[in-house]
Amino acid sequence: MDVQAWTYLIVGLTFALYIGIAIWAKAGSTKEFYVAGAGVPPLANGMATAADWMSAASFISMAGLISFMGYDGSIYLMGWTGGYVLLALLLAPYLRKFGKFTVPDFVGDRYYSNAARTVAVICAIFVSFTYVAGQMRGVGVVFSRFLEVPINIGILIGMGIVFFYAVLGGMKGITYTQVAQYCVLIFAYMVPAIFIALQITNTPIPQLGFGSEVAGGGYLLDKLDGLHEQLGFTAYTDGSKPMIDVFFITFALMVGTAGLPHVIVRFFTVPKVRDARVSAGWALVFIALLYTTAPAVAAFARYNLINTVSNTQYAELPSWFKTWEGTGLIAWADKNDDGAVQYVNGKAFAGKPAFAEGQGAQGQRLISNELTDNDNELYIDRDIMVLANPEIANLPDWVIALVAAGGLAAALSTAAGLLLVISTSVAHDLIKKQVNPDLNEKSEVMIARISVAAAVLIAGYFGINPPGFVAQVVAFAFGLAASSFFPVIIMGIFYKRMNKEGAIAGMLSGIGFTAAYIIYFKFINPAANTPDNWFMGISPEGIGTVGMIINFIVSFIVAKISPAPPEDIQELVDSLRYPKGAGEASMH
């Protein structure tokens, strides 16, 4: 069988599995729809949390970023992993003890304010839509390459699958589907990594291969440093970012991801507070499998790519190059008319290549982009590195198809969790809590299902018609989560004097500063987006850390000069820090 046949077989089997689980785990109550009946075993919840956490960004993009950025790419590795540890240690057990389904629910009840709840709902919906649009686009890219269907058709297929098990099963269906998706994605990630580690370094453990000698002699990282310097790039193991920016970006990613609502809600699905801690530990083990492998995958892919493509005659390039060229995610322009691919430091095109369909690869012409005046002739989208890695390494067709199934599992698992957050925020935090408190359980589940359906359609629209500034919006989302949710949750748990005035003032000031900074440099005056113009040398990607600090300071000062919260709220905060008993998730 060829790659496409293997892909249809493996992806078809995994989709059938997901749909079967959704039918088996159909939700019949609000508790099952929102928190899977709070009866998920810690081991299963750990797997589901890992799948929820590791989106298409982790599976597809992270190794690609590290592959091209080298040392500087470690900010994503440290930030996302550190964010999970922060969440597991400082937030999850206490939120589980509080016994609410959602972050806006916690904010509204802890700060005895519907205004605070509404701000939190807006933040949750914005962050969730930002991420889910990216997941749907990732689904489309995988389908486009491996099933040879247009990206938009791929997105529609993904929408249909997510719609089925998210609307039918709610959190119960999503949880057990995510257990299956974790098994698929980790197997799909590790198998090619092990094959390539053996191929390049003669060791079956990718993490060890990362620091081992290559087959022809010399250490892998030393070889990469040499190749990079020959091509005019910074040495792979050297960083080019200022250390203050590295710190602030890493910390913004940590506190931003620790405040992501679709992961926090996972800790409400276990029976006891102790189970929340145990499942957090299991999730860290399952996440570590992929995250400790990613730097090795990045280095292997970079090494193979340079050795395969650089200074090679186009006519002699392997078939994978021309297959991916058809997707527009890799492109070559023969600037010096020598027929060879010159890959050196610099952009090949003034913007992302856009090719006319139906033309031959070598004869393709740019529609809207101009060639740059440097010697680089190769455009490579970083997101293809993990997906194309098995093909670059000439692995068997079934391994290539397996990676496609893994990428889809990662994207769909996170998309489902995010869609549920959106539906819960609308049905529970807005309608049930504020518009119609007398809403019965059956009606609330129906509204939640309608909200999921609407969210799927909106997410699909943004996947098919992504805004031109989607990369900037991702930075905005991290900054928003870092500067809004994290301080409010931390102070809500550990500072009983914290009141609604402080929480609202802190959220608005943190969000306001972060939004203004990012909008100015990313949208209003992108020409000024240079280290010389940044505040203290901090990039827009790292400014969420400053917004978080502002939030903390403003919250503390306003709480000090305004009335203390009611006595029952202060007693509630005291009880949170002594997690005795289970504390069932409640809707009241």
C-alpha positions in Angstrom: 0.0 0.0 0.0 1.1 3.6 -0.6 1.1 6.4 1.9 -2.4 7.6 1.0 -3.9 4.1 1.4 -2.1 3.6 4.7 -3.4 7.1 5.8 -7.0 6.3 4.9 -6.7 3.0 6.8 -5.1 4.4 10.0 -7.0 7.7 10.2 -10.3 5.8 9.4 -9.7 3.4 12.2 -8.9 6.1 14.7 -12.0 8.2 13.7 -14.2 5.1 14.1 -12.7 4.6 17.5 -13.4 8.2 18.6 -17.0 8.0 17.3 -17.6 4.6 19.0 -16.3 6.0 22.4 -18.6 9.1 22.0 -21.7 6.8 21.5 -20.7 4.7 24.5 -20.1 7.7 26.8 -23.1 9.8 25.9 -23.8 12.4 28.6 -27.2 12.3 30.2 -26.9 15.1 32.9 -25.2 18.5 33.3 -22.7 16.9 35.6 -21.7 14.3 33.0 -21.7 17.0 30.2 -19.6 19.5 32.2 -17.3 17.3 34.3 -17.9 13.7 33.2 -19.8 13.0 36.4 -16.7 13.7 38.4 -15.9 10.0 38.2 -12.9 9.7 35.9 -10.0 7.6 37.4 -6.8 9.5 37.9 -4.8 7.5 35.4 -7.3 8.0 32.7 -7.7 11.7 33.6 -3.9 12.0 33.4 -4.0 10.7 29.8 -6.9 12.9 28.9 -5.2 16.0 30.4 -2.0 15.3 28.5 -4.0 15.0 25.2 -5.9 18.2 26.1 -2.7 20.0 26.9 -0.7 18.8 23.9 -2.4 20.4 20.9 -1.3 20.7 17.3 1.1 23.3 18.6 2.9 20.7 20.7 2.7 17.9 18.2 3.3 19.7 15.0 4.7 23.2 15.8 7.0 23.0 18.8 9.7 20.8 17.3 9.5 22.8 14.1 10.1 26.0 16.1 13.0 24.5 17.9 14.3 23.0 14.6 14.7 26.5 13.1 15.3 28.6 16.2 17.8 26.2 17.9 18.6 27.3 21.4 16.1 30.2 21.3 13.3 27.7 20.7 13.7 26.3 24.2 11.5 29.2 25.5 8.5 27.2 24.2 9.7 24.0 25.7 10.3 25.6 29.1 7.3 27.9 29.1 4.7 25.3 28.2 6.1 22.6 30.4 6.6 25.0 33.3 3.1 26.3 32.8 1.7 22.8 33.4 3.8 22.3 36.5 2.6 25.6 37.8 -1.0 24.6 37.1 -0.6 21.2 38.8 1.1 22.5 42.0 -0.6 25.9 42.6 -4.1 25.8 41.0 -5.6 22.4 40.2 -6.1 20.9 43.7 -7.5 24.1 45.1 -9.9 24.8 42.3 -11.0 21.2 42.6 -11.7 21.7 46.3 -13.6 24.9 45.5 -15.9 22.6 43.4 -16.8 24.7 40.4 -17.0 23.6 36.8 -15.3 26.6 35.2 -12.8 29.4 35.8 -15.4 32.1 35.3 -17.6 30.2 37.9 -14.7 30.4 40.3 -14.0 34.1 39.7 -17.7 35.0 40.0 -18.3 33.1 43.2 -14.9 33.8 44.9 -15.3 37.5 44.1 -19.1 37.6 44.7 -19.5 39.6 41.5 -21.3 39.0 38.2 -19.1 41.8 36.7 -16.0 39.8 37.5 -17.6 36.6 36.2 -18.5 38.4 32.9 -14.9 39.6 32.4 -13.7 36.1 33.0 -16.2 34.7 30.5 -15.0 37.1 27.8 -11.4 36.2 28.5 -12.2 32.4 28.4 -14.1 32.7 25.1 -11.5 34.8 23.4 -8.6 32.6 24.4 -10.5 29.4 23.5 -11.5 30.7 20.0 -8.0 31.8 19.3 -6.7 28.3 20.0 -9.5 26.3 18.4 -9.1 28.2 15.1 -5.5 27.1 15.0 -6.4 23.5 15.7 -8.9 23.4 12.9 -6.4 24.9 10.5 -3.9 22.2 11.6 -6.5 19.5 10.8 -6.9 21.0 7.4 -3.1 21.1 6.7 -2.8 17.4 7.7 -5.7 16.3 5.5 -4.4 18.5 2.6 -1.0 16.7 2.5 -1.9 13.1 3.5 -5.4 12.6 2.1 -4.8 14.9 -0.9 -8.0 16.9 -0.3 -8.3 20.7 -0.2 -7.5 22.3 3.2 -11.1 23.6 3.5 -12.5 20.1 2.9 -10.2 18.8 5.6 -11.4 21.4 8.0 -15.0 20.4 7.3 -14.3 16.7 8.0 -12.6 17.7 11.3 -15.5 19.9 12.2 -17.9 16.9 11.7 -15.9 14.6 13.9 -15.5 17.1 16.7 -19.2 18.1 16.4 -20.3 14.5 16.8 -18.4 13.5 20.0 -18.4 17.0 21.7 -22.2 17.6 21.2 -23.2 14.0 22.0 -20.8 13.1 24.8 -19.9 16.4 26.4 -17.0 16.2 28.9 -17.7 12.5 29.5 -17.4 11.6 25.8 -14.4 14.0 25.3 -12.5 12.6 28.3 -12.5 9.0 27.1 -12.0 10.0 23.5 -8.9 12.0 24.7 -7.5 8.9 26.4 -7.6 7.1 23.0 -6.2 10.2 21.3 -3.3 10.4 23.7 -2.4 6.8 22.9 -2.5 7.5 19.2 -0.5 10.8 19.3 2.3 9.5 21.6 2.7 6.3 19.6 2.8 8.4 16.4 5.4 10.8 17.9 7.7 8.2 19.4 7.8 5.6 16.6 9.4 7.8 14.0 11.6 9.5 16.6 13.0 6.1 17.6 13.5 5.0 14.0 15.4 8.2 13.1 17.5 8.1 16.3 18.6 4.6 15.3 19.3 5.8 11.8 21.4 8.9 12.7 23.0 8.0 16.1 22.6 4.2 16.4 20.7 4.6 19.7 17.0 3.7 20.1 16.3 6.4 22.7 15.8 9.8 21.1 16.6 11.8 24.2 20.1 10.1 24.3 20.5 10.4 20.6 20.2 14.2 20.9 23.6 14.2 22.6 25.2 11.3 20.8 27.6 10.9 17.9 26.2 10.7 14.4 26.9 7.6 12.2 29.7 9.4 10.3 31.5 10.6 13.4 31.2 13.7 15.5 28.4 14.8 17.9 25.0 15.7 16.4 24.9 19.2 18.0 28.4 20.0 16.9 27.6 18.9 13.4 24.5 21.1 13.4 26.5 24.1 14.7 28.9 23.6 11.8 26.2 23.3 9.2 24.4 26.4 10.6 27.6 28.5 10.5 28.4 27.4 7.0 25.0 28.5 5.8 25.2 31.9 7.6 22.8 31.0 10.5 23.6 31.5 14.2 25.1 28.3 15.7 22.2 25.9 16.6 23.3 25.8 20.3 23.7 29.6 20.6 20.9 32.0 21.5 20.4 35.4 19.8 17.6 36.8 22.0 18.4 39.1 25.0 18.2 37.1 28.2 15.6 39.5 29.7 13.3 38.7 26.7 13.9 35.0 27.0 12.9 35.2 30.7 9.8 37.3 30.1 8.6 35.2 27.2 9.1 32.0 29.1 7.3 33.3 32.1 4.5 34.7 30.0 4.0 31.3 28.4 4.1 29.6 31.8 1.5 31.8 33.5 -0.5 32.1 30.3 -0.8 28.4 29.9 -1.4 27.8 33.6 -4.5 30.0 33.2 -5.9 28.2 30.2 -9.5 27.2 31.1 -9.8 24.1 29.0 -7.0 22.3 31.0 -8.1 23.6 34.4 -11.6 22.1 34.0 -10.0 18.7 33.6 -9.3 18.6 37.3 -13.0 18.8 38.1 -13.6 15.4 36.5 -12.0 13.2 39.2 -13.8 12.0 42.3 -11.6 13.5 45.0 -9.1 16.3 45.7 -6.3 13.8 46.1 -7.2 12.3 42.7 -6.7 15.8 41.2 -3.1 15.7 42.5 -2.5 12.1 41.4 -3.9 12.8 37.9 -1.7 15.9 37.6 1.3 13.7 38.3 0.3 11.1 35.7 -0.3 13.9 33.2 3.2 15.3 33.8 4.7 11.8 33.1 2.6 11.5 29.9 3.5 15.1 28.7 7.2 14.6 29.5 7.3 11.6 27.1 6.6 14.0 24.2 8.3 17.2 25.5 11.6 15.5 26.3 11.6 13.9 22.8 10.8 17.2 20.9 14.3 18.7 21.0 15.7 15.5 19.6 13.1 15.4 16.8 13.9 19.0 16.0 17.6 18.3 15.8 17.1 15.2 13.7 14.8 16.9 11.3 17.1 19.9 10.9 20.1 17.7 10.3 18.3 15.6 7.7 16.8 18.6 5.9 20.0 20.5 5.5 21.9 17.3 4.3 19.1 16.3 1.9 18.2 19.7 0.3 21.1 22.1 0.5 23.1 22.5 -2.7 21.2 19.6 -4.3 20.0 19.8 -7.9 16.2 20.3 -8.0 15.9 17.5 -10.5 17.6 15.1 -8.0 15.5 16.1 -4.9 13.5 13.2 -3.3 9.8 12.9 -4.0 8.8 14.2 -0.5 10.0 17.7 -1.4 7.9 17.9 -4.5 4.9 16.5 -2.7 5.1 19.1 0.0 5.8 21.8 -2.5 2.3 21.1 -3.8 0.8 22.2 -0.5 2.6 25.6 -0.6 4.4 24.9 2.7 7.8 24.5 1.1 8.9 26.5 -2.0 12.0 27.0 -4.2 12.9 29.9 -6.5 16.0 29.5 -8.7 17.4 33.0 -8.3 20.8 32.2 -10.0 19.4 29.8 -12.7 21.8 27.0 -11.7 19.1 24.4 -11.1 20.4 23.8 -7.5 18.7 24.6 -4.2 20.7 27.3 -2.4 19.7 27.3 1.3 21.3 30.0 3.3 20.3 32.5 6.1 17.7 34.9 4.9 14.1 35.0 3.6 13.6 33.6 0.1 10.4 35.6 -0.5 9.1 38.9 0.7 6.1 37.1 2.2 4.7 33.6 2.3 4.6 32.0 -1.2 1.2 31.7 -2.8 1.2 29.5 -5.9 -1.2 29.2 -8.7 -2.8 25.7 -8.7 -2.2 23.2 -11.4 1.3 24.4 -12.4 4.4 22.2 -12.3 6.5 22.6 -9.2 9.6 24.1 -10.9 7.4 26.3 -13.1 5.3 27.7 -10.3 5.3 31.5 -10.1 4.6 33.7 -7.1 1.1 35.3 -7.2 1.5 38.1 -4.7 5.1 37.9 -3.3 8.3 39.2 -4.5 11.7 37.6 -4.4 14.2 39.1 -1.8 17.6 40.2 -2.9 19.6 37.8 -0.8 21.0 34.4 -1.9 18.4 32.2 -0.1 16.2 30.3 -2.5 14.2 28.1 -0.2 11.0 28.8 1.8 10.1 26.3 4.5 7.0 26.5 6.7 8.2 25.4 10.2 5.0 23.4 10.7 6.0 20.8 8.2 9.1 19.6 10.1 7.4 17.0 12.3 4.9 15.9 9.5 7.6 15.6 6.8 10.3 14.2 9.1 9.5 10.5 8.4 9.5 11.2 4.7 12.8 13.1 4.8 14.3 10.1 6.7 12.8 7.7 4.1 10.8 5.7 6.7 8.1 3.2 5.8 4.8 4.4 4.4 2.9 3.2 7.5 5.0 5.4 9.8 4.3 8.4 7.6 0.6 7.7 7.8 0.8 7.2 11.6 2.2 10.7 12.0 -0.8 12.1 10.1 -3.1 10.3 12.5 -1.1 11.6 15.5 -1.3 15.2 14.3 -5.1 14.9 13.8 -5.5 13.3 17.3 -3.5 16.2 18.9 -5.5 18.9 17.1 -8.9 17.2 17.6 -8.4 16.5 21.3 -7.6 20.1 22.2 -10.3 21.5 19.9 -12.9 19.4 21.7 -11.7 20.6 25.1 -11.8 24.3 24.0 -15.2 24.0 22.4 -16.6 22.6 25.7 -15.1 25.6 27.6 -16.9 27.9 25.2 -20.2 26.1 25.5 -19.9 25.9 29.3 -19.1 29.6 29.5 -22.2 30.5 27.5 -24.7 27.9 29.0 -23.6 27.8 32.6 -21.7 31.1 33.4 -23.9 33.5 31.4 -27.3 32.0 30.9 -27.7 29.8 34.0 -25.8 32.0 36.5 -26.9 35.5 35.2 -29.8 35.4 32.7 -32.1 32.6 33.9 -31.1 31.1 37.3 -34.3 28.9 37.3 -33.2 27.0 34.1 -33.7 23.3 34.6 -31.0 20.7 34.0 -32.4 19.3 30.7 -32.7 22.8 29.2 -29.2 23.7 30.3 -27.7 20.6 28.6 -29.6 21.5 25.5 -28.3 25.1 25.5 -24.8 23.7 26.1 -25.1 21.4 23.1 -26.4 24.2 20.9 -23.5 26.4 22.1 -21.0 23.6 21.1 -22.6 23.4 17.7 -22.4 27.1 17.2 -18.8 27.2 18.4 -17.8 24.4 16.0 -19.2 26.4 13.1 -17.4 29.6 14.1 -14.2 27.7 14.7 -14.5 26.1 11.3 -15.1 29.5 9.7 -11.9 30.9 11.2 -10.0 27.8 10.2 -11.2 28.2 6.6 -10.8 32.0 6.6 -7.9 32.6 9.0 -7.2 36.3 9.7 -3.9 37.5 8.3 -2.8 38.3 11.8 -3.4 34.9 13.4 0.2 34.5 14.6 -0.1 37.9 16.4 -3.5 36.9 17.9 -1.8 33.8 19.5 0.6 36.1 21.3 -2.3 38.3 22.3 -4.1 35.3 23.7 -1.1 34.2 25.9 -0.7 37.7 27.1 -4.4 37.9 27.9 -4.5 34.7 29.9 -1.2 35.6 31.7 -2.4 39.1 32.7 -6.0 38.3 33.6 -6.7 34.7 34.8 -3.5 33.8 36.6 -3.3 36.7 39.2 -7.0 36.5 39.9 -6.9 32.8 40.6 -3.7 32.8 42.6 -4.8 35.7 44.8 -8.3 34.2 45.1 -6.7 31.1 46.6 -3.9 32.5 48.7 -5.0 36.0 49.8 -8.3 36.0 51.6 -8.4 39.9 51.9 -8.6 40.0 48.1 -12.0 41.5 47.1 -14.1 42.1 44.0 -12.9 45.6 43.5 -9.3 44.5 43.5 -10.0 41.6 41.2 -11.9 43.6 38.6 -9.4 46.5 38.7 -6.5 44.1 38.4 -8.0 42.2 35.4 -8.9 45.4 33.5 -5.5 47.0 34.1 -3.5 43.9 33.2 -5.5 43.2 30.1 -5.5 46.9 29.1 -1.8 47.3 29.3 -1.0 44.0 27.6 -3.6 44.6 24.8 -2.4 48.1 24.2 1.3 47.1 23.9 0.7 44.1 21.6 -1.8 46.0 19.4 0.6 48.9 19.0 3.6 46.8 18.0 1.8 44.1 16.1 -1.0 46.0 14.3 -0.7 49.8 14.5 3.1 50.3 14.1 4.8 47.0 13.2 7.8 48.9 11.8 8.6 49.9 15.4 8.6 46.3 16.6 12.3 46.2 17.3 14.3 45.7 20.5 15.3 49.4 20.5 11.6 50.4 20.9 10.5 47.8 23.3 9.9 48.5 27.0 13.1 47.3 28.8 13.9 45.2 25.7 10.8 43.0 26.3 9.0 41.8 23.1 5.2 41.7 22.6 5.4 37.9 23.1 6.8 38.5 26.6 4.8 41.5 27.7 2.1 39.4 29.3 4.5 38.9 32.2 4.6 42.7 32.8 0.8 42.8 32.5 0.6 40.1 35.1 2.8 42.1 37.5 0.6 45.2 36.9 -2.5 43.0 37.7 -0.9 41.8 41.0 0.1 45.3 42.1 -3.2 47.0 41.2 -5.2 44.2 42.7 -3.3 44.4 46.0 -3.5 48.2 46.3 -7.2 48.4 45.4 -8.0 45.5 47.8 -6.2 47.3 50.6 -8.1 50.6 50.2 -11.5 49.1 49.6 -13.8 47.1 51.9 -12.8 43.6 52.9 -14.8 40.7 51.3 -17.7 39.2 53.3 -16.8 37.0 56.2 -18.1 33.8 54.6 -15.9 34.4 51.5 -12.8 34.8 53.8 -13.7 31.5 55.6 -14.2 29.8 52.2 -10.6 30.9 51.2 -9.3 29.5 54.5 -11.0 26.2 53.8 -9.5 26.0 50.3 -6.0 25.8 51.6 -6.8 22.8 53.8 -8.0 20.3 51.3 -10.0 17.9 53.5 -12.4 15.5 51.8 -13.6 15.3 48.3 -15.7 18.3 47.7 -18.0 17.3 44.9 -18.2 19.6 41.9 -21.4 21.6 42.3 -23.5 23.8 40.0 -24.9 25.9 42.9 
